[in-house]
């Protein structure tokens, strides 16, 4: 049995008229557009800031600046070398080869690869990883002076937050 064809589309929406804007009236839209199209006159209500009030021109203002209504924030800025070193790891997790936290190693080798595998290298320092076979992709994340030598890749090699 063949299912019946779909029903025809509904009627088109009614055209918008000037009276369809609600209780605002026909001139409301033109008033909105005239306010939007002021141009350079939009800044006419701003006052001129003197050079003595500018913090980039007056270092004394920068030193005395206080954040009103709260405590000074004690945020720490994360530096590049602040990765907490953990135990080194080279393992296959599902379809992802994970290589983490190795230092000064040039004998890292991944041999049993498949086309659907990816390689993720994280937090390594002065390492050389050799990948034998064809893999899908590789990611080098937060590493210093780390190299990857591979036979072939299908998609891409990404380098993220790494130096040299």
MARVEX-972480 format. One record per atom (N, C-alpha, C): residue number from 0; x, y, z negated. Coordinates in Angstrom, 2 decimals, decimal comma. Layout:
REM MARVEX-972480
BASE  resi        x        y        z
BASE   NUM        X        Y        Z
...
This chain:
REM MARVEX-972480
BASE  resi        x        y        z
BASE     0     0,84    -1,18     0,00
BASE     0     0,00     0,00     0,00
BASE     0     0,88     1,24     0,00
BASE     1     0,56     2,15     0,86
BASE     1     1,32     3,39     0,98
BASE     1     0,69     4,43     0,04
BASE     2     1,51     5,11    -0,74
BASE     2     0,95     6,13    -1,64
BASE     2     0,41     7,31    -0,84
BASE     3    -0,56     8,01    -1,37
BASE     3    -1,13     9,15    -0,65
BASE     3    -0,11    10,28    -0,56
BASE     4    -0,22    11,14     0,46
BASE     4     0,73    12,25     0,61
BASE     4     0,54    13,26    -0,53
BASE     5     1,57    14,05    -0,80
BASE     5     1,45    15,05    -1,86
BASE     5     0,43    16,12    -1,49
BASE     6    -0,14    16,77    -2,48
BASE     6    -1,13    17,82    -2,18
BASE     6    -0,47    19,02    -1,53
BASE     7    -1,23    19,83    -0,80
BASE     7    -0,66    21,02    -0,16
BASE     7    -0,23    22,03    -1,22
BASE     8     0,68    22,91    -0,85
BASE     8     1,14    23,91    -1,82
BASE     8     0,02    24,88    -2,17
BASE     9     0,14    25,48    -3,33
BASE     9    -0,87    26,42    -3,80
BASE     9    -0,82    27,72    -3,04
BASE    10    -1,76    28,62    -3,30
BASE    10    -1,79    29,91    -2,59
BASE    10    -0,59    30,76    -3,01
BASE    11    -0,14    31,65    -2,15
BASE    11     0,99    32,52    -2,50
BASE    11     0,58    33,49    -3,61
BASE    12     1,56    33,98    -4,37
BASE    12     1,22    34,93    -5,44
BASE    12     0,69    36,24    -4,88
BASE    13    -0,12    36,88    -5,66
BASE    13    -0,71    38,15    -5,23
BASE    13     0,38    39,21    -5,18
BASE    14     0,36    40,11    -4,18
BASE    14     1,39    41,16    -4,10
BASE    14     1,26    42,12    -5,28
BASE    15     2,43    42,61    -5,74
BASE    15     2,45    43,57    -6,84
BASE    15     2,05    44,94    -6,32
BASE    16     1,17    45,56    -7,03
BASE    16     0,78    46,92    -6,66
BASE    16     1,29    47,87    -7,74
BASE    17     1,18    49,17    -7,48
BASE    17     1,65    50,15    -8,46
BASE    17     0,88    50,05    -9,76
BASE    18    -0,36    49,63    -9,72
BASE    18    -1,17    49,50   -10,92
BASE    18    -0,88    48,23   -11,69
BASE    19    -0,05    47,33   -11,18
BASE    19     0,22    46,06   -11,84
BASE    19     1,30    46,17   -12,89
BASE    20     1,84    47,36   -13,15
BASE    20     2,91    47,51   -14,13
BASE    20     2,37    47,60   -15,54
BASE    21     1,11    47,42   -15,75
BASE    21     0,54    47,46   -17,10
BASE    21    -0,02    48,84   -17,39
BASE    22     0,13    49,28   -18,62
BASE    22    -0,44    50,56   -19,03
BASE    22     0,49    51,73   -18,77
BASE    23     1,65    51,49   -18,15
BASE    23     2,64    52,55   -17,96
BASE    23     2,25    53,52   -16,85
BASE    24     1,55    53,07   -15,87
BASE    24     1,15    53,96   -14,80
BASE    24     2,10    53,86   -13,62
BASE    25     1,72    54,45   -12,49
BASE    25     2,51    54,29   -11,28
BASE    25     3,85    55,02   -11,31
BASE    26     4,00    56,06   -12,06
BASE    26     5,25    56,82   -12,07
BASE    26     6,30    56,27   -13,03
BASE    27     5,98    55,20   -13,77
BASE    27     6,89    54,68   -14,78
BASE    27     8,16    54,11   -14,16
BASE    28     8,03    53,39   -13,07
BASE    28     9,20    52,78   -12,44
BASE    28    10,12    53,85   -11,87
BASE    29     9,58    54,88   -11,30
BASE    29    10,43    55,95   -10,75
BASE    29    11,14    56,68   -11,89
BASE    30    10,51    56,79   -13,05
BASE    30    11,16    57,44   -14,20
BASE    30    12,32    56,59   -14,70
BASE    31    12,15    55,28   -14,69
BASE    31    13,23    54,39   -15,11
BASE    31    14,41    54,52   -14,15
BASE    32    14,15    54,51   -12,86
BASE    32    15,22    54,61   -11,89
BASE    32    15,90    55,97   -11,93
BASE    33    15,18    57,02   -12,22
BASE    33    15,82    58,33   -12,31
BASE    33    16,74    58,41   -13,52
BASE    34    16,40    57,72   -14,62
BASE    34    17,29    57,68   -15,78
BASE    34    18,54    56,85   -15,48
BASE    35    18,38    55,80   -14,71
BASE    35    19,53    54,95   -14,38
BASE    35    20,49    55,64   -13,42
BASE    36    19,99    56,46   -12,55
BASE    36    20,80    57,08   -11,51
BASE    36    21,30    58,46   -11,91
BASE    37    21,65    58,68   -13,14
BASE    37    22,14    59,97   -13,60
BASE    37    23,54    60,23   -13,04
BASE    38    24,36    59,16   -12,91
BASE    38    25,70    59,32   -12,36
BASE    38    26,67    59,83   -13,41
BASE    39    27,52    60,80   -13,02
BASE    39    28,55    61,31   -13,93
BASE    39    27,96    62,10   -15,08
BASE    40    26,75    62,54   -14,98
BASE    40    26,11    63,30   -16,05
BASE    40    25,85    62,46   -17,29
BASE    41    26,02    61,15   -17,20
BASE    41    25,77    60,27   -18,33
BASE    41    26,75    60,55   -19,47
BASE    42    27,95    61,04   -19,14
BASE    42    28,96    61,31   -20,17
BASE    42    28,91    62,74   -20,68
BASE    43    27,93    63,51   -20,27
BASE    43    27,88    64,92   -20,66
BASE    43    27,64    65,09   -22,15
BASE    44    27,05    64,13   -22,83
BASE    44    26,77    64,26   -24,26
BASE    44    27,94    63,86   -25,14
BASE    45    29,03    63,35   -24,56
BASE    45    30,18    62,93   -25,36
BASE    45    31,09    64,11   -25,63
BASE    46    31,75    64,10   -26,80
BASE    46    32,66    65,20   -27,13
BASE    46    34,08    64,81   -26,78
BASE    47    34,92    65,78   -26,60
BASE    47    36,33    65,58   -26,26
BASE    47    37,09    65,22   -27,53
BASE    48    37,92    64,18   -27,47
BASE    48    38,74    63,76   -28,60
BASE    48    40,10    64,43   -28,47
BASE    49    40,52    65,11   -29,53
BASE    49    41,81    65,79   -29,50
BASE    49    42,94    64,78   -29,65
BASE    50    44,15    65,16   -29,20
BASE    50    45,29    64,25   -29,26
BASE    50    45,66    63,91   -30,70
BASE    51    45,40    64,80   -31,63
BASE    51    45,72    64,51   -33,04
BASE    51    44,79    63,46   -33,63
BASE    52    43,67    63,21   -32,99
BASE    52    42,72    62,20   -33,47
BASE    52    42,90    60,84   -32,80
BASE    53    43,76    60,77   -31,79
BASE    53    43,96    59,52   -31,07
BASE    53    45,00    58,65   -31,78
BASE    54    44,65    57,41   -32,08
BASE    54    45,57    56,55   -32,82
BASE    54    46,78    56,15   -32,00
BASE    55    46,66    56,05   -30,68
BASE    55    47,82    55,68   -29,88
BASE    55    48,79    56,85   -29,71
BASE    56    48,33    58,06   -29,97
BASE    56    49,21    59,23   -29,87
BASE    56    49,74    59,65   -31,25
BASE    57    49,06    59,24   -32,33
BASE    57    49,43    59,67   -33,67
BASE    57    49,69    58,44   -34,54
BASE    58    50,96    58,02   -34,72
BASE    58    51,26    56,82   -35,50
BASE    58    50,83    56,92   -36,96
BASE    59    50,71    58,12   -37,49
BASE    59    50,27    58,29   -38,87
BASE    59    48,84    57,79   -39,08
BASE    60    48,00    57,92   -38,07
BASE    60    46,63    57,42   -38,18
BASE    60    46,58    55,90   -38,18
BASE    61    47,49    55,28   -37,42
BASE    61    47,52    53,82   -37,40
BASE    61    47,92    53,26   -38,74
BASE    62    48,87    53,88   -39,40
BASE    62    49,37    53,38   -40,68
BASE    62    48,33    53,55   -41,78
BASE    63    47,51    54,58   -41,68
BASE    63    46,55    54,84   -42,76
BASE    63    45,16    54,30   -42,48
BASE    64    45,00    53,58   -41,39
BASE    64    43,66    53,12   -41,04
BASE    64    43,20    52,04   -42,01
BASE    65    41,97    52,15   -42,46
BASE    65    41,38    51,20   -43,40
BASE    65    40,08    50,71   -42,80
BASE    66    39,85    49,41   -42,91
BASE    66    38,60    48,86   -42,41
BASE    66    37,52    49,18   -43,43
BASE    67    36,50    49,95   -43,06
BASE    67    35,48    50,33   -44,03
BASE    67    34,55    49,17   -44,36
BASE    68    34,15    49,14   -45,62
BASE    68    33,11    48,20   -46,06
BASE    68    33,54    46,76   -46,17
BASE    69    34,79    46,44   -46,26
BASE    69    35,17    45,04   -46,39
BASE    69    36,64    44,90   -46,73
BASE    70    37,03    43,68   -46,98
BASE    70    38,41    43,40   -47,28
BASE    70    39,21    43,32   -45,99
BASE    71    40,49    43,51   -46,12
BASE    71    41,36    43,36   -44,96
BASE    71    41,39    41,89   -44,57
BASE    72    41,27    41,63   -43,29
BASE    72    41,25    40,24   -42,86
BASE    72    42,65    39,65   -42,95
BASE    73    42,71    38,40   -43,32
BASE    73    43,99    37,72   -43,47
BASE    73    44,10    36,60   -42,45
BASE    74    43,84    36,94   -41,20
BASE    74    43,93    35,93   -40,16
BASE    74    45,39    35,69   -39,82
BASE    75    45,72    34,46   -39,58
BASE    75    47,08    34,13   -39,18
BASE    75    47,08    33,87   -37,69
BASE    76    48,07    34,38   -37,03
BASE    76    48,16    34,21   -35,60
BASE    76    48,89    32,90   -35,31
BASE    77    48,30    32,06   -34,49
BASE    77    48,91    30,78   -34,18
BASE    77    50,03    31,00   -33,18
BASE    78    51,19    30,53   -33,54
BASE    78    52,31    30,65   -32,63
BASE    78    52,46    29,37   -31,86
BASE    79    53,30    29,41   -30,84
BASE    79    53,43    28,26   -29,96
BASE    79    54,01    27,06   -30,68
BASE    80    55,01    27,25   -31,52
BASE    80    55,69    26,14   -32,17
BASE    80    55,02    25,67   -33,43
BASE    81    53,79    26,05   -33,69
BASE    81    53,15    25,71   -34,96
BASE    81    52,34    24,42   -34,89
BASE    82    52,63    23,54   -33,96
BASE    82    51,94    22,27   -33,88
BASE    82    52,49    21,36   -34,96
BASE    83    51,62    20,88   -35,82
BASE    83    52,07    19,99   -36,88
BASE    83    52,45    18,65   -36,25
BASE    84    53,69    18,25   -36,45
BASE    84    54,18    17,01   -35,86
BASE    84    53,63    15,82   -36,63
BASE    85    53,10    14,88   -35,90
BASE    85    52,58    13,65   -36,48
BASE    85    53,40    12,49   -35,95
BASE    86    52,95    11,30   -36,20
BASE    86    53,70    10,14   -35,72
BASE    86    53,55    10,04   -34,20
BASE    87    54,65     9,76   -33,51
BASE    87    54,59     9,63   -32,05
BASE    87    53,67     8,49   -31,63
BASE    88    53,03     8,69   -30,48
BASE    88    52,04     7,72   -30,02
BASE    88    52,10     7,61   -28,51
BASE    89    52,14     6,38   -28,00
BASE    89    52,03     6,11   -26,58
BASE    89    51,09     4,92   -26,46
BASE    90    49,83     5,17   -26,08
BASE    90    48,83     4,11   -26,07
BASE    90    47,79     4,38   -24,99
BASE    91    47,13     3,30   -24,56
BASE    91    46,03     3,38   -23,61
BASE    91    44,73     3,35   -24,41
BASE    92    43,95     4,43   -24,31
BASE    92    42,66     4,54   -25,00
BASE    92    41,58     4,65   -23,94
BASE    93    40,92     3,55   -23,66
BASE    93    39,93     3,53   -22,58
BASE    93    40,63     3,63   -21,25
BASE    94    40,40     4,73   -20,53
BASE    94    41,06     4,97   -19,25
BASE    94    42,14     6,05   -19,37
BASE    95    42,49     6,45   -20,60
BASE    95    43,43     7,55   -20,80
BASE    95    44,69     7,08   -21,51
BASE    96    45,82     7,30   -20,89
BASE    96    47,10     7,07   -21,54
BASE    96    47,41     8,30   -22,38
BASE    97    47,61     8,12   -23,68
BASE    97    47,88     9,23   -24,59
BASE    97    49,34     9,16   -25,03
BASE    98    50,07    10,25   -24,79
BASE    98    51,46    10,36   -25,20
BASE    98    51,56    11,61   -26,08
BASE    99    51,84    11,43   -27,38
BASE    99    51,80    12,54   -28,31
BASE    99    53,02    12,57   -29,21
BASE   100    53,49    13,79   -29,51
BASE   100    54,44    14,11   -30,57
BASE   100    55,80    13,42   -30,44
BASE   101    56,31    13,24   -29,23
BASE   101    57,65    12,70   -29,06
BASE   101    58,64    13,86   -28,98
BASE   102    59,84    13,65   -29,53
BASE   102    60,91    14,65   -29,50
BASE   102    62,16    14,06   -28,86
BASE   103    62,71    14,78   -27,90
BASE   103    64,00    14,44   -27,27
BASE   103    64,09    12,98   -26,85
BASE   104    63,10    12,56   -26,06
BASE   104    63,09    11,18   -25,54
BASE   104    63,02    11,24   -24,03
BASE   105    63,87    10,46   -23,38
BASE   105    63,84    10,40   -21,92
BASE   105    63,59     8,99   -21,43
BASE   106    63,22     8,09   -22,35
BASE   106    63,00     6,69   -21,97
BASE   106    61,53     6,29   -22,06
BASE   107    60,63     7,24   -22,00
BASE   107    59,20     6,95   -22,07
BASE   107    58,72     6,49   -20,70
BASE   108    58,15     5,27   -20,64
BASE   108    57,71     4,71   -19,36
BASE   108    56,31     4,13   -19,52
BASE   109    55,43     4,44   -18,58
BASE   109    54,10     3,83   -18,49
BASE   109    54,09     3,02   -17,21
BASE   110    53,89     1,68   -17,34
BASE   110    53,99     0,81   -16,17
BASE   110    52,66     0,24   -15,70
BASE   111    51,81    -0,19   -16,58
BASE   111    50,57    -0,88   -16,19
BASE   111    49,47     0,14   -15,92
BASE   112    49,55     0,81   -14,80
BASE   112    48,56     1,85   -14,48
BASE   112    47,56     1,35   -13,45
BASE   113    46,41     1,98   -13,46
BASE   113    45,37     1,73   -12,47
BASE   113    44,94     3,06   -11,87
BASE   114    44,23     3,01   -10,79
BASE   114    43,80     4,22   -10,08
BASE   114    42,88     5,09   -10,92
BASE   115    42,12     4,52   -11,83
BASE   115    41,17     5,30   -12,64
BASE   115    41,79     5,84   -13,93
BASE   116    43,05     5,55   -14,21
BASE   116    43,69     6,01   -15,44
BASE   116    44,12     7,47   -15,33
BASE   117    44,08     8,16   -16,48
BASE   117    44,63     9,50   -16,59
BASE   117    45,72     9,48   -17,66
BASE   118    46,62    10,45   -17,61
BASE   118    47,71    10,55   -18,59
BASE   118    47,57    11,89   -19,29
BASE   119    47,58    11,88   -20,63
BASE   119    47,47    13,10   -21,44
BASE   119    48,70    13,19   -22,33
BASE   120    49,51    14,21   -22,12
BASE   120    50,74    14,41   -22,89
BASE   120    50,54    15,62   -23,78
BASE   121    50,73    15,46   -25,10
BASE   121    50,45    16,54   -26,04
BASE   121    51,56    16,66   -27,08
BASE   122    52,02    17,88   -27,31
BASE   122    52,94    18,17   -28,40
BASE   122    54,31    17,54   -28,28
BASE   123    54,77    17,28   -27,08
BASE   123    56,09    16,67   -26,89
BASE   123    57,15    17,76   -26,70
BASE   124    58,38    17,44   -27,13
BASE   124    59,48    18,38   -27,09
BASE   124    60,67    17,75   -26,37
BASE   125    61,09    18,34   -25,27
BASE   125    62,25    17,88   -24,50
BASE   125    62,16    16,40   -24,17
BASE   126    61,08    16,00   -23,50
BASE   126    60,85    14,60   -23,14
BASE   126    60,71    14,46   -21,63
BASE   127    60,98    13,23   -21,17
BASE   127    60,75    12,87   -19,78
BASE   127    59,90    11,61   -19,79
BASE   128    58,72    11,69   -19,17
BASE   128    57,82    10,54   -19,08
BASE   128    57,80    10,05   -17,64
BASE   129    57,99     8,74   -17,46
BASE   129    57,95     8,16   -16,12
BASE   129    56,69     7,31   -16,00
BASE   130    55,89     7,59   -14,98
BASE   130    54,65     6,86   -14,73
BASE   130    54,82     6,07   -13,44
BASE   131    54,71     4,75   -13,56
BASE   131    54,87     3,88   -12,39
BASE   131    53,49     3,48   -11,91
BASE   132    53,26     3,59   -10,62
BASE   132    51,96     3,28   -10,04
BASE   132    51,18     4,55    -9,76
BASE   133    49,96     4,37    -9,28
BASE   133    49,11     5,50    -8,90
BASE   133    48,09     5,75    -9,99
BASE   134    47,96     7,01   -10,44
BASE   134    46,97     7,38   -11,46
BASE   134    46,04     8,44   -10,90
BASE   135    44,97     8,70   -11,64
BASE   135    43,99     9,69   -11,21
BASE   135    44,50    11,11   -11,44
BASE   136    44,91    11,43   -12,69
BASE   136    45,36    12,78   -13,00
BASE   136    46,27    12,76   -14,22
BASE   137    46,93    13,90   -14,48
BASE   137    47,81    14,03   -15,63
BASE   137    47,63    15,43   -16,22
BASE   138    47,71    15,52   -17,56
BASE   138    47,60    16,78   -18,27
BASE   138    48,78    16,88   -19,22
BASE   139    49,50    18,00   -19,16
BASE   139    50,58    18,29   -20,09
BASE   139    50,12    19,46   -20,94
BASE   140    49,91    19,24   -22,25
BASE   140    49,30    20,23   -23,13
BASE   140    50,23    20,53   -24,30
BASE   141    50,55    21,80   -24,52
BASE   141    51,33    22,29   -25,65
BASE   141    52,66    21,59   -25,79
BASE   142    53,40    21,48   -24,73
BASE   142    54,71    20,82   -24,73
BASE   142    55,80    21,83   -24,40
BASE   143    57,02    21,52   -24,86
BASE   143    58,19    22,34   -24,53
BASE   143    59,17    21,49   -23,75
BASE   144    59,64    22,00   -22,64
BASE   144    60,65    21,34   -21,82
BASE   144    60,35    19,87   -21,60
BASE   145    59,14    19,58   -21,19
BASE   145    58,70    18,21   -20,95
BASE   145    58,46    18,02   -19,46
BASE   146    58,91    16,87   -18,95
BASE   146    58,77    16,58   -17,52
BASE   146    58,02    15,27   -17,35
BASE   147    57,36    15,15   -16,21
BASE   147    56,66    13,91   -15,87
BASE   147    57,12    13,51   -14,47
BASE   148    57,54    12,25   -14,35
BASE   148    57,97    11,70   -13,06
BASE   148    56,98    10,61   -12,71
BASE   149    56,32    10,75   -11,57
BASE   149    55,30     9,76   -11,23
BASE   149    55,41     9,35    -9,77
BASE   150    54,90     8,14    -9,51
BASE   150    54,90     7,65    -8,14
BASE   150    53,87     8,40    -7,30
BASE   151    52,62     8,47    -7,83
BASE   151    51,56     9,11    -7,06
BASE   151    50,40     9,47    -7,97
BASE   152    49,67    10,52    -7,59
BASE   152    48,46    10,91    -8,31
BASE   152    47,37    11,22    -7,29
BASE   153    46,12    10,96    -7,69
BASE   153    45,00    11,18    -6,78
BASE   153    44,50    12,62    -6,87
BASE   154    44,23    13,11    -8,07
BASE   154    43,55    14,39    -8,21
BASE   154    44,49    15,54    -8,50
BASE   155    45,00    15,64    -9,75
BASE   155    45,73    16,84   -10,12
BASE   155    46,66    16,61   -11,29
BASE   156    47,57    17,55   -11,45
BASE   156    48,44    17,62   -12,62
BASE   156    48,20    18,99   -13,24
BASE   157    47,76    19,02   -14,50
BASE   157    47,49    20,28   -15,18
BASE   157    48,55    20,52   -16,23
BASE   158    49,00    21,76   -16,34
BASE   158    49,93    22,16   -17,38
BASE   158    49,25    23,26   -18,18
BASE   159    49,03    23,00   -19,49
BASE   159    48,28    23,90   -20,34
BASE   159    49,12    24,25   -21,56
BASE   160    49,24    25,54   -21,89
BASE   160    49,93    26,03   -23,10
BASE   160    51,33    25,44   -23,25
BASE   161    52,06    25,29   -22,19
BASE   161    53,39    24,68   -22,26
BASE   161    54,44    25,67   -21,82
BASE   162    55,66    25,45   -22,30
BASE   162    56,78    26,30   -21,92
BASE   162    57,84    25,46   -21,24
BASE   163    58,45    26,04   -20,19
BASE   163    59,51    25,42   -19,41
BASE   163    59,10    24,08   -18,86
